[in-house]
Amino acid sequence: MAGDLTENNVVTVSGVVATQLRFSHEIYGEGFFYFILDVPRLSESHDSISVTISERLIGKRKPDIGAGVAIEGQFRSYNSVGESHSRLLLTVFARELAFLDESPVAKNPNSIYLNGYICKKPVYRSTPFGREITDLLIAVNRAYGKSDYIPCISWGRNARFCSNLNVGDNIKVWGRIQSRTYQKKATDGSVANKVAYEVSLSKLETADTRRHGADVGRAPAVPEIANISEGKELDGKARLGARGENAGPAAPDAPDAPDAPDSIPRHGQSAGSAPSNGDNAEQTVAPVVAYAHNT
């Protein structure tokens, strides 16, 4: 692993701000806000990606709806523990923010690099059309003994290669963050539209053999996100109240994710179970990364 853990997880995304800036949580007197960024695809569709940003990165010009922005940061996960199971909340944690004066046109507006460990047995499957897929869960170390757990998906011959990886293997991957919608039926019979995030891999290498996977091309199109709920306004002002922003709603339900890994290797060694909210001050109030509403 690299000596600088910030190099293990690098994300760059650019697109159009799709939702207003809303308050998420506060840590040690520093307020954090979130918004949804529509990032274009080559297919003229887009991925709607959650971005969490510190108030200290927001100057006189806020990322208002319709603004073109470029974000550099990390793809982070937060473990939400419920009564019956745990779920992963995923968001791009912004380290740098830049505004684009014109419509965002970039050679690659959506890219991510991860250097981490396989923390759950890969799941190989195929689509009804015969497309080979392997689902991965990668643990990526960051500072202060924390780790992020990122769901990834590989395609074609890379999927076959990944199906033979073992828990604890160190792997480096390149790809893009993609969003997809799905429906979940509640116990009362109602159906909720939810959004899930994952990294679609285009290239990979294992740290031991330095073996590279070939490019797999574009992943098949997934449904666009529709009917994103922005929630209701709360009374009072958020930390950016002086700038005219109202506080946002409490975090809505996030999509179900793979079960928390049984063991998370760190720096190539075995470790205990996945951290709970108590292990990370940043997890006391997880940033909103998905929206759900009843139809």
C-alpha positions as CSV (number, residue, x, y, z in Angstrom):
1,M,0.0,0.0,0.0
2,A,1.1,3.5,-0.6
3,G,2.6,5.4,2.3
4,D,0.1,8.3,1.7
5,L,-3.3,6.7,2.3
6,T,-5.0,9.5,0.4
7,E,-3.5,8.0,-2.8
8,N,-5.4,4.7,-2.3
9,N,-8.7,6.3,-3.2
10,V,-8.8,9.0,-5.8
11,V,-12.0,10.3,-7.5
12,T,-12.6,13.0,-10.1
13,V,-16.1,13.8,-11.3
14,S,-17.6,16.8,-13.2
15,G,-21.1,17.6,-14.1
16,V,-24.2,19.7,-13.3
17,V,-25.5,20.2,-9.8
18,A,-29.0,18.6,-9.7
19,T,-30.2,19.4,-6.1
20,Q,-29.8,22.2,-3.7
21,L,-27.1,22.2,-1.0
22,R,-28.5,20.6,2.2
23,F,-27.0,20.2,5.6
24,S,-25.8,16.7,6.5
25,H,-23.9,16.7,9.8
26,E,-21.3,18.5,11.9
27,I,-18.0,17.2,13.3
28,Y,-15.8,19.2,15.7
29,G,-17.5,22.4,14.7
30,E,-17.2,21.8,11.0
31,G,-20.4,21.6,9.0
32,F,-20.9,19.2,6.1
33,F,-23.4,19.5,3.3
34,Y,-24.5,17.3,0.4
35,F,-25.9,17.5,-3.1
36,I,-26.5,15.4,-6.1
37,L,-24.3,15.8,-9.1
38,D,-25.4,14.6,-12.6
39,V,-22.3,13.3,-14.3
40,P,-22.6,12.7,-18.1
41,R,-22.0,9.3,-19.8
42,L,-20.9,8.7,-23.3
43,S,-24.3,7.3,-24.0
44,E,-25.8,10.8,-23.4
45,S,-27.3,9.5,-20.2
46,H,-25.9,10.4,-16.8
47,D,-25.1,9.1,-13.3
48,S,-26.5,10.9,-10.4
49,I,-23.8,10.8,-7.7
50,S,-24.0,12.0,-4.1
51,V,-21.3,14.5,-3.1
52,T,-20.5,15.5,0.5
53,I,-18.6,18.8,1.0
54,S,-17.3,20.8,3.9
55,E,-18.5,24.3,4.5
56,R,-14.9,25.3,4.5
57,L,-14.6,24.5,0.8
58,I,-17.7,26.7,0.0
59,G,-16.8,30.3,-0.6
60,K,-18.9,33.2,-1.7
61,R,-20.1,31.1,-4.7
62,K,-22.2,28.1,-3.7
63,P,-22.8,25.0,-6.0
64,D,-26.4,26.0,-6.9
65,I,-28.7,24.0,-9.1
66,G,-27.6,24.1,-12.7
67,A,-24.0,25.1,-11.9
68,G,-21.2,23.1,-13.6
69,V,-18.6,21.9,-11.1
70,A,-15.6,19.6,-11.0
71,I,-14.9,17.6,-7.8
72,E,-11.8,15.9,-6.6
73,G,-11.9,13.7,-3.6
74,Q,-12.5,10.2,-2.3
75,F,-15.3,7.6,-2.6
76,R,-16.2,6.9,1.1
77,S,-18.6,4.5,2.8
78,Y,-20.4,4.8,6.1
79,N,-21.8,1.8,8.0
80,S,-25.4,2.2,9.0
81,V,-26.4,-0.4,11.5
82,G,-30.2,-1.2,11.7
83,E,-32.1,-3.6,13.9
84,S,-32.0,-6.5,11.5
85,H,-29.0,-5.8,9.2
86,S,-26.4,-3.2,8.2
87,R,-26.2,-1.1,5.1
88,L,-23.4,0.8,3.4
89,L,-23.9,4.5,2.6
90,L,-21.7,5.8,-0.2
91,T,-20.7,9.3,-1.2
92,V,-18.0,11.2,-2.9
93,F,-16.2,13.2,-0.2
94,A,-15.0,16.4,-1.8
95,R,-11.4,17.7,-1.2
96,E,-11.4,20.2,-4.0
97,L,-14.2,22.1,-5.7
98,A,-13.9,24.1,-9.0
99,F,-16.6,25.8,-11.0
100,L,-17.0,25.3,-14.8
101,D,-18.1,28.5,-16.6
102,E,-19.5,26.5,-19.5
103,S,-21.3,23.3,-19.8
104,P,-19.0,20.6,-18.4
105,V,-17.2,18.9,-21.3
106,A,-14.4,16.7,-20.1
107,K,-12.5,13.8,-21.7
108,N,-13.3,11.7,-18.7
109,P,-15.8,13.4,-16.4
110,N,-16.1,10.3,-14.1
111,S,-13.0,8.4,-13.0
112,I,-11.9,6.5,-9.8
113,Y,-8.8,4.7,-8.7
114,L,-8.8,2.3,-5.7
115,N,-6.0,0.4,-4.1
116,G,-7.5,-2.0,-1.5
117,Y,-8.2,-5.6,-0.4
118,I,-10.9,-8.1,-1.3
119,C,-12.9,-8.4,1.9
120,K,-15.7,-10.7,0.7
121,K,-15.7,-13.7,-1.6
122,P,-16.3,-12.5,-5.2
123,V,-19.6,-13.5,-6.7
124,Y,-19.6,-14.6,-10.3
125,R,-22.8,-14.5,-12.4
126,S,-24.1,-13.9,-15.9
127,T,-26.9,-11.8,-17.2
128,P,-29.9,-13.3,-19.2
129,F,-28.0,-12.1,-22.3
130,G,-24.9,-14.0,-21.4
131,R,-22.8,-11.1,-20.1
132,E,-20.3,-12.2,-17.5
133,I,-20.2,-10.2,-14.2
134,T,-18.4,-10.5,-10.9
135,D,-19.4,-8.5,-7.9
136,L,-16.5,-7.4,-5.5
137,L,-16.4,-5.7,-2.2
138,I,-13.1,-3.9,-1.7
139,A,-11.8,-2.5,1.6
140,V,-9.7,0.7,1.1
141,N,-7.6,1.9,4.0
142,R,-7.5,5.6,5.0
143,A,-6.0,7.5,7.8
144,Y,-6.6,7.0,11.6
145,G,-7.3,3.3,11.2
146,K,-10.4,3.7,9.1
147,S,-11.5,1.8,6.0
148,D,-14.0,2.3,3.2
149,Y,-15.9,-0.6,1.8
150,I,-16.6,-0.1,-1.9
151,P,-18.9,-2.4,-4.0
152,C,-17.4,-3.0,-7.5
153,I,-18.5,-4.8,-10.6
154,S,-16.3,-6.3,-13.3
155,W,-17.2,-7.5,-16.8
156,G,-16.2,-10.1,-19.3
157,R,-12.8,-11.7,-19.0
158,N,-12.1,-9.4,-16.1
159,A,-15.1,-10.9,-14.4
160,R,-13.6,-14.4,-14.9
161,F,-10.3,-13.2,-13.5
162,C,-11.9,-11.6,-10.5
163,S,-13.9,-14.7,-9.7
164,N,-10.7,-16.5,-8.7
165,L,-9.5,-13.8,-6.3
166,N,-9.4,-14.6,-2.6
167,V,-10.3,-12.6,0.5
168,G,-7.3,-10.6,1.5
169,D,-5.8,-10.2,-2.0
170,N,-4.5,-6.7,-2.7
171,I,-6.0,-5.3,-5.8
172,K,-5.8,-2.0,-7.7
173,V,-8.7,-1.0,-9.9
174,W,-9.7,1.8,-12.3
175,G,-13.2,2.7,-13.4
176,R,-16.1,5.0,-12.9
177,I,-18.8,5.5,-10.3
178,Q,-22.3,4.5,-11.6
179,S,-25.7,4.8,-10.1
180,R,-28.7,2.6,-10.7
181,T,-32.3,2.5,-9.5
182,Y,-34.2,-0.4,-8.1
183,Q,-37.5,-1.0,-6.3
184,K,-38.0,-2.5,-2.9
185,K,-41.3,-3.7,-1.5
186,A,-42.0,-2.8,2.1
187,T,-43.8,-5.0,4.6
188,D,-46.9,-2.9,4.3
189,G,-47.0,-3.6,0.5
190,S,-45.8,-0.2,-0.6
191,V,-43.0,0.0,-3.2
192,A,-40.1,2.4,-2.8
193,N,-37.7,3.6,-5.6
194,K,-34.1,3.5,-4.3
195,V,-30.7,4.3,-5.7
196,A,-27.6,2.2,-5.4
197,Y,-23.9,3.0,-6.2
198,E,-21.1,0.9,-7.4
199,V,-17.8,1.2,-9.2
200,S,-17.8,-0.2,-12.7
201,L,-14.3,-1.5,-13.4
202,S,-12.4,-0.9,-16.7
203,K,-9.0,-2.1,-15.7
204,L,-7.4,-3.9,-12.7
205,E,-4.2,-5.4,-11.5
206,T,-3.2,-7.5,-8.5
207,A,-0.4,-6.1,-6.4
208,D,1.5,-9.4,-6.3
209,T,1.7,-10.3,-10.0
210,R,1.3,-6.7,-11.5
211,R,-1.1,-8.4,-13.9
212,H,-3.3,-6.1,-15.8
213,G,-6.8,-6.7,-17.0
214,A,-7.7,-5.5,-20.5
215,D,-10.2,-2.8,-21.1
216,V,-13.7,-4.1,-20.9
217,G,-15.4,-1.2,-22.8
218,R,-18.5,0.6,-21.6
219,A,-20.8,-1.1,-19.2
220,P,-24.3,-1.6,-20.5
221,A,-26.6,1.2,-19.8
222,V,-28.5,1.3,-16.6
223,P,-31.8,3.2,-15.9
224,E,-31.6,6.9,-15.2
225,I,-32.5,8.1,-11.8
226,A,-36.0,9.5,-11.7
227,N,-38.2,11.1,-9.0
228,I,-35.4,12.0,-6.7
229,S,-37.0,13.3,-3.5
230,E,-35.3,16.4,-1.9
231,G,-37.2,15.9,1.3
232,K,-38.9,18.7,3.4
233,E,-37.4,21.8,4.8
234,L,-36.7,21.9,8.5
235,D,-37.3,24.9,10.8
236,G,-34.3,27.1,11.5
237,K,-31.1,27.8,9.5
238,A,-28.3,25.5,8.7
239,R,-24.7,26.5,9.3
240,L,-24.8,28.3,6.0
241,G,-27.9,30.2,7.1
242,A,-26.1,33.5,6.7
243,R,-25.9,32.6,3.0
244,G,-29.6,31.8,2.9
245,E,-29.6,28.0,3.0
246,N,-32.1,26.1,5.1
247,A,-31.2,23.0,6.9
248,G,-31.9,19.8,5.0
249,P,-33.8,16.7,6.2
250,A,-32.5,13.9,8.2
251,A,-30.8,11.2,6.1
252,P,-33.4,9.1,4.3
253,D,-33.1,5.3,3.9
254,A,-30.1,4.3,1.8
255,P,-30.2,1.3,-0.6
256,D,-29.4,-2.2,0.7
257,A,-25.8,-3.1,0.1
258,P,-23.9,-6.4,0.5
259,D,-23.7,-7.7,4.0
260,A,-20.9,-6.2,6.1
261,P,-17.7,-8.2,5.5
262,D,-16.8,-10.9,8.0
263,S,-13.2,-9.8,8.1
264,I,-11.5,-6.7,6.7
265,P,-7.8,-7.1,5.9
266,R,-5.8,-4.0,6.7
267,H,-2.3,-3.4,5.3
268,G,-2.4,-7.1,4.1
269,Q,-3.3,-8.5,7.5
270,S,-6.5,-9.9,8.9
271,A,-8.6,-7.7,11.1
272,G,-11.9,-7.9,13.0
273,S,-15.4,-7.2,11.9
274,A,-16.4,-4.1,9.9
275,P,-16.4,-1.0,12.0
276,S,-19.6,0.2,13.5
277,N,-20.6,3.9,13.8
278,G,-18.9,4.1,17.2
279,D,-15.5,3.5,15.6
280,N,-15.6,6.6,13.5
281,A,-16.7,10.1,14.5
282,E,-17.6,10.8,10.9
283,Q,-20.1,8.0,11.1
284,T,-22.2,9.5,13.9
285,V,-24.4,11.1,11.2
286,A,-23.8,9.6,7.8
287,P,-24.1,11.9,4.8
288,V,-27.1,11.3,2.6
289,V,-26.2,9.2,-0.5
290,A,-29.5,7.9,-1.7
291,Y,-33.1,9.0,-1.8
292,A,-36.2,6.8,-1.4
293,H,-39.9,7.6,-1.6
294,N,-43.0,5.6,-1.9
295,T,-44.7,5.4,-5.3
